[in-house]
């Protein structure tokens, strides 16, 4: 069993998240890298002790890697925000990853570099050796399990997507056929998230060709740079559209579609397909959807 320590804002949500990750043996709320022994929550809350609310994650490396855990950590934080996550503000809510074995640092640095390159800005996330860690009081352990309606700075969608992502990854396994992987992914996304339309378009020359999908009939071909799907292909970037009627050049495959998110699937820096999801309500998608649908698209 190995361990890593993640500081990601309020430790209630971070613990609840990692306790649901397959391969994690135990997640413990606590205080890390401060200036005294055995601090209390009340002392840490003053922001005078140097501690960060932190979760110690003990995991089985044969089931989940440090790289995967770190990638998952970055899905639940704003890595550009200094001393603030959600509505929580103060040095105790700073973000960081604290390691006990320096041989693991290059793995962490590699994930850092990928996130930094994607965002195009320096990260406000500490990467340091663990100096100390003190478990928090019992009332803080498994807080959200004890208090299901309790405060959490993480979106409820985050926990649904985590379970869905892990189930899709397990279900697809080592199946080599891309069409089969797309078909089951579309089915699972539709079944769990109840989207109006969920499916894939595959790049073929200068057009996207309809692939496996769930929902009403759709456009069979979309040109490069045309509509939301073609724009995601052209820009190689996820498109989150709160109101499709306001999107320049929108292609109305269905008049019932009101908002949309399209995620490009990229291999060797080329878009091979897009994951297209529509809602029959406006403003259905946000950054949480983008982050997790990009991870799910990566499984294809």
C-alpha positions, 0 to 999 in steps of 0.5 A: 500500500502507498500513500499520497497527500492531496490538499484541494480546499475543504477536506470534506469533499476531497475525502468523499471523492477519493474514498470512492476511487477504485483502488483507494484503501482509505482516505483520511482528513487532516492537516499538512505542512504546518508549524506546530504539533497536533493542531486543532481545527479551530487553530488551523481555521485562523490561518496562522498555523501554516497548515492546509486542509489535506487528505491522506490517500492510501492506495493499492498501486496494483489497482490504481496508479499515482498518475491516475490519482493525480489526474483525478485530483486535478478534476476536482480543483481550480488549479489556477486559484490561489488560496481559494476553492469554491466559496472557501478562502484562506491559506488553509484552503490552498491546493497542493500535493505532498509526497513522502517518497521523492522517487514519485516526484517525476510522475507528479511533475509530468501530470503538472506539466500536462495540466499547465500546458493545457491551461497555458498558465502557471499552476497555483498548486504546491508540489512539496515533500510532506513535512508533517500530517495530523489526522483531523478530529473524528467529527471531520472524518467521512463527514459527507457520509454522516451528513449527506446534506452537508456542505461540499464545494464540489458539484454533485455531478462530480461524484456521479461522473467519477462512478460513471468514468470508472464503470466505463473504463472497467466495462470497455476493458481491452476491447480493441474495436473503436466502434464497439467502444463508442457504442457502449460509451454512448449507451452508458452515458445516456443511461446514467446521465439521461441526456437528450442525445448522446453520440459520436461523429467520426472524422472521414476526410473533410466531414464528420460521419455519424457513429454510434448514438443514443437518441432521435435521428441526427445529421449523418454528415457535418463539414469541417468547421461547420456547426458546434461539432465541426468547430470542435474538430477545427479548433481541437477544443471542447465547445460548451454551448449554453444556447445553440440558437446563439451559436454562429452557424449552428446546424439544427439536426433537431429543433428540440436541442437547446444546449450542447457540449462537444468534445474532440477525441484526439490521437497523435494531435489529430481529431479522429472523432467527436463526442456530441451531447445535446440537452433539451434544456438551455444551460445544461453543461458547465466546466464539470461536464467538460472535464469529465467528458474529456476524460471519458472521451479519452477512453475511446 
